[in-house]
Amino acid sequence: MMQKLYYNSQKDSELTNRIFELIGNAKSYIKTGNFFFQDPKLNEALIMAAERGVAIFVISNLRGDEERGKKYMKRDKEVSSETDPHIPHLHELHRKGIHVHLSNDLHAKFLIADGEEGLIMSANYTPNSLYGNPENGVDIIDKELDDLEYLFDVLFTNQDIVLSEDGDKYRYLLTSKPIDSNLFKDIGKKSKLIFTAKSSKNNLQNCSYTSIYTTIAEVINSAKEYLIMVSWSYKRINDLPLIRDAVRAAIKRGVNVTVLYSDKMSEDKLAGTERELPKLVGKENVKSCCHKFQANHSKCVLSEKKGAMFTANIDGDSGLLSGFEIGCILSDEQREQANNRINQILKNG
């Protein structure tokens, strides 16, 4: 089976189509992790799969966005549906017999069907991601799929929070089980899977894995002709010296560097990203290297020799140095496919 890349845009929904294809064709079980569960069609597809006898396991995060992390973290406090827009969908899945666990540091987005096919993607399960934003994803099979499923199983069985209900009230039982760091030590040794698993608290408090960060730096250092970096946002670049210094060195050796970022975020966040760009490429290179990519939420780094796709933003606050994220080193064929797609986007302005 060829491991394809998939894209979403305002005109194309091939990534979304692949997500629904995997859910619709699953016969035995589905395991999926995502930061948001806000799309009613996605919830409906999972419920329909459950009704035909597919066992479904979900791991998500109660945070509605990056700033909302602490609103529900008081032990034994009830949380209303207004606290987070995707909470009602998680509870709908729970009421339909779908197994839902929660991990405070999860930002990864992935899907596994029957242990035979998988997908890593930038897309959240939201209408914007599934039917509008530029997003990307890649098929996962063989050794990469084995590692991905193992990561899911460890995280799912060592969850931070279990859903509960009391009438029409939502309740959450804090059950953080710190994960033994050694359980992750072999991930990526025989596969191209890369990941972040690191936190100062919660179930990842004993873990310190940042292979997405180091892989991005390796891709940048491999560039002799061109370098393409795509992220929703860029944050705390000075906390990512491997990336910052590698980009500066690439520019000095004459590499054609292109940095793409989204124009669809709050004014404060957009201004924050644009303050970080000079730290990444140098003030004198911002205009030539850095470009807004309308509503972008896809994530990857490419050179003419190497490439990687991942769920994290290029962010020194969370994602590359903390949290739970997933990614994959691309094959030469996948890298070329991604490069061609991005060049077409740049050509079209």
C-alpha positions in Angstrom: 0.0 0.0 0.0 1.3 3.4 -1.0 1.4 5.9 1.9 -0.4 8.9 0.4 -0.4 12.5 1.6 -3.8 14.2 1.8 -4.8 17.8 1.8 -7.8 20.0 2.7 -8.5 23.5 1.4 -11.5 25.5 0.6 -11.8 23.7 -2.7 -10.5 20.2 -1.7 -11.5 17.8 1.1 -9.4 14.8 0.3 -8.1 14.6 3.9 -11.6 14.7 5.3 -12.7 12.1 2.8 -9.9 9.8 4.0 -11.0 10.3 7.6 -14.6 9.3 6.9 -13.4 6.4 4.7 -11.3 4.9 7.5 -14.2 5.3 9.9 -16.8 3.9 7.5 -14.7 0.9 6.5 -13.6 -0.1 10.0 -14.8 -3.6 10.9 -13.3 -4.3 14.4 -12.1 -1.2 16.2 -11.1 2.4 15.8 -8.7 4.3 18.0 -8.5 8.0 17.6 -6.9 11.0 19.3 -7.8 14.6 18.6 -7.6 18.0 20.4 -11.2 18.9 19.4 -14.4 16.9 18.8 -16.7 19.7 17.5 -17.9 18.4 14.1 -21.4 16.8 14.3 -20.8 14.8 11.1 -17.7 13.3 12.6 -19.5 12.4 15.8 -22.3 10.8 13.8 -19.9 8.7 11.8 -18.2 7.4 14.9 -21.6 6.6 16.5 -22.8 4.8 13.3 -19.6 2.7 13.4 -20.3 1.9 17.1 -23.9 0.9 16.2 -22.6 -1.7 13.7 -20.4 -3.3 16.3 -17.1 -1.5 15.9 -15.3 -0.9 19.3 -14.2 2.8 19.5 -11.6 4.3 21.8 -11.2 8.0 21.9 -8.6 10.1 23.7 -8.9 13.9 23.7 -8.3 17.0 25.8 -10.8 19.1 27.7 -9.1 22.3 26.7 -11.1 24.3 24.1 -8.1 26.2 23.0 -4.5 26.8 24.1 -5.4 29.2 26.8 -8.3 27.3 28.4 -6.3 24.6 30.2 -7.0 25.4 33.8 -10.7 26.0 34.0 -11.8 22.5 34.8 -8.8 21.4 36.9 -10.3 21.8 40.4 -10.8 18.4 41.9 -14.4 17.2 42.3 -15.9 20.4 40.7 -18.7 20.1 38.2 -18.1 21.5 34.8 -20.9 22.9 32.7 -21.2 22.4 28.9 -20.3 26.1 28.5 -16.7 25.5 29.8 -15.6 24.0 26.5 -17.4 23.8 23.2 -16.4 20.2 22.4 -17.4 18.7 25.8 -21.0 17.9 24.7 -19.7 15.9 21.8 -17.4 13.9 24.0 -20.3 13.1 26.3 -22.5 12.2 23.4 -19.9 9.7 22.3 -19.6 8.4 25.9 -23.4 8.0 26.2 -23.4 5.9 23.0 -21.0 3.4 24.4 -17.7 4.8 23.0 -14.8 4.7 25.4 -13.6 8.2 26.0 -10.5 9.1 28.1 -8.8 12.4 28.4 -5.1 13.5 28.6 -4.3 17.1 29.6 -1.3 17.5 27.4 -2.7 15.9 24.2 -2.6 18.0 21.0 -2.0 15.2 18.6 -4.5 14.2 15.8 -4.5 10.7 14.5 -6.8 7.8 13.6 -6.2 4.0 13.6 -8.6 1.5 11.9 -8.5 -2.2 12.7 -4.7 -2.1 13.3 -4.2 -2.1 9.6 -4.4 1.5 8.5 -3.8 4.8 10.2 -3.6 8.5 9.6 -1.6 11.3 11.2 -3.1 14.7 10.4 -3.0 18.4 11.3 -6.8 18.6 11.3 -8.9 18.9 14.4 -12.3 17.4 14.3 -13.9 20.8 13.7 -15.9 22.2 10.8 -13.1 24.6 10.0 -10.5 21.9 9.8 -12.6 19.4 8.0 -14.3 21.7 5.5 -12.2 24.8 5.0 -8.7 25.3 6.5 -5.6 24.1 4.6 -4.7 20.9 6.4 -2.5 17.9 5.7 -2.3 14.3 6.6 -0.3 11.1 5.8 -1.2 7.4 5.7 0.5 5.3 8.4 1.1 1.6 8.0 3.5 -1.2 9.0 6.1 -0.3 11.7 4.9 3.3 12.0 1.4 2.1 12.6 2.6 -0.4 15.3 4.4 2.4 17.1 1.4 4.8 16.8 -1.0 2.2 18.2 1.4 1.4 21.0 1.6 5.1 21.9 -2.2 5.3 21.9 -2.6 2.3 24.1 -0.1 3.6 26.7 -1.7 7.0 26.8 -5.3 5.7 26.9 -4.7 3.3 29.7 -2.8 5.9 31.7 -5.3 8.7 31.3 -5.5 11.9 33.3 -9.3 12.2 33.4 -12.3 9.9 33.1 -15.7 11.2 32.0 -18.6 10.8 34.4 -22.2 12.1 34.5 -24.6 13.1 37.1 -28.0 13.6 35.5 -27.5 16.4 32.9 -24.3 17.6 34.7 -20.8 16.6 33.5 -18.3 15.5 36.0 -14.6 14.6 35.6 -12.6 12.2 37.8 -8.9 13.1 38.0 -7.1 9.9 37.7 -3.6 10.9 36.5 -1.3 7.9 36.3 2.3 8.9 35.6 3.6 6.9 32.7 6.9 5.0 33.0 9.2 6.8 30.6 10.8 3.5 29.6 7.6 2.4 27.9 8.4 4.9 25.1 12.1 4.3 24.7 11.9 2.1 21.6 9.4 4.3 19.7 10.9 5.4 16.4 13.9 3.1 16.6 12.6 0.8 13.8 10.1 3.2 12.3 9.8 6.8 11.0 7.4 7.8 13.7 8.4 10.9 15.7 6.7 12.3 18.8 6.7 14.7 21.7 5.8 13.3 25.2 6.9 15.6 27.9 5.3 17.5 30.8 6.1 18.9 34.2 2.9 17.4 35.5 0.0 15.1 34.6 0.5 11.6 33.1 3.6 12.7 31.1 5.5 14.1 34.1 8.2 11.4 33.9 8.6 11.6 30.2 11.0 13.7 28.1 10.8 12.8 24.4 11.2 15.5 21.8 12.0 13.8 18.5 9.8 16.1 16.5 11.9 19.0 17.6 15.2 17.3 16.7 13.9 15.9 13.4 12.8 19.4 12.3 16.4 20.6 13.0 17.8 17.7 11.0 15.6 18.5 8.0 16.7 22.2 8.1 20.4 21.2 8.4 20.0 18.9 5.4 18.9 21.7 3.1 21.3 22.9 0.4 18.9 24.2 -2.2 15.5 25.0 -0.5 13.8 24.8 2.9 10.0 25.1 3.4 8.5 25.5 6.9 4.8 25.4 7.4 3.0 26.0 10.7 -0.2 27.6 12.0 1.9 29.9 14.2 5.5 30.4 15.4 6.1 31.1 19.1 9.0 31.4 21.5 11.6 30.8 18.8 14.5 31.6 21.2 13.5 28.6 23.2 14.1 26.5 20.0 17.8 27.1 19.4 18.3 24.0 17.3 15.7 25.3 14.8 16.6 29.0 15.1 20.3 28.5 14.6 19.7 25.9 11.8 17.5 28.3 9.8 20.0 31.2 10.2 22.8 28.9 9.0 20.7 27.7 6.0 20.1 31.3 4.9 23.8 32.1 5.3 24.8 29.1 3.0 22.4 30.4 0.3 19.4 28.1 0.9 16.1 29.4 -0.5 14.0 29.6 2.7 10.2 29.8 2.7 8.3 30.2 6.0 4.5 30.0 5.8 2.1 30.9 8.6 -1.7 31.4 9.0 -3.5 34.7 8.8 -6.5 33.3 10.6 -6.0 33.8 14.3 -6.6 36.5 16.8 -4.9 39.9 16.3 -2.8 39.3 19.4 -1.6 35.8 18.2 -0.9 37.1 14.7 1.1 40.0 16.0 2.9 37.5 18.3 3.8 35.3 15.4 5.1 38.2 13.4 7.2 39.4 16.3 8.9 35.9 16.3 9.7 35.7 12.6 12.7 38.1 12.8 14.2 35.8 15.5 13.8 32.9 13.1 15.1 34.2 9.8 16.7 37.6 10.8 15.0 41.0 10.5 16.5 41.6 7.1 15.0 38.4 5.6 11.4 38.5 6.9 9.9 40.0 3.7 11.7 37.7 1.4 11.2 34.5 3.4 8.0 34.8 5.4 4.5 34.7 3.9 0.9 34.5 5.2 -0.9 31.3 4.0 -4.6 32.0 4.2 -6.3 30.1 7.1 -3.4 27.6 7.2 -3.4 24.9 9.8 -1.1 22.4 8.1 2.3 21.6 9.4 5.5 20.3 7.8 9.1 21.0 7.1 10.8 20.1 3.8 14.1 20.3 2.1 15.3 18.7 -1.2 16.7 15.8 0.9 14.4 15.3 3.9 10.9 16.0 5.1 8.6 15.6 8.1 4.9 16.1 8.8 3.6 16.6 12.4 0.8 17.7 14.5 2.7 20.3 16.5 3.1 24.0 15.7 6.6 25.4 15.6 6.3 26.6 19.2 8.8 26.8 22.0 6.0 27.0 24.5 4.1 23.8 23.8 4.2 21.1 21.1 7.9 20.7 20.4 9.2 20.8 23.9 6.2 19.7 25.9 2.8 18.1 25.4 1.8 15.0 23.4 2.3 15.3 19.6 2.8 12.9 16.7 4.6 13.1 13.4 6.3 11.1 10.7 9.4 11.4 8.6 8.3 11.4 4.9 9.6 9.1 2.2 11.2 10.7 -0.8 8.0 10.3 -2.8 5.9 11.9 -0.1 8.4 14.7 0.3 8.3 15.4 -3.4 4.5 15.3 -3.4 4.4 17.8 -0.5 6.9 20.1 -2.2 4.9 20.1 -5.4 1.7 21.0 -3.6 3.3 23.9 -1.7 5.0 25.3 -4.8 1.6 25.3 -6.5 0.2 27.2 -3.6 3.0 29.7 -3.8 2.6 30.0 -7.5 -1.1 30.8 -7.1 -0.3 33.5 -4.5 
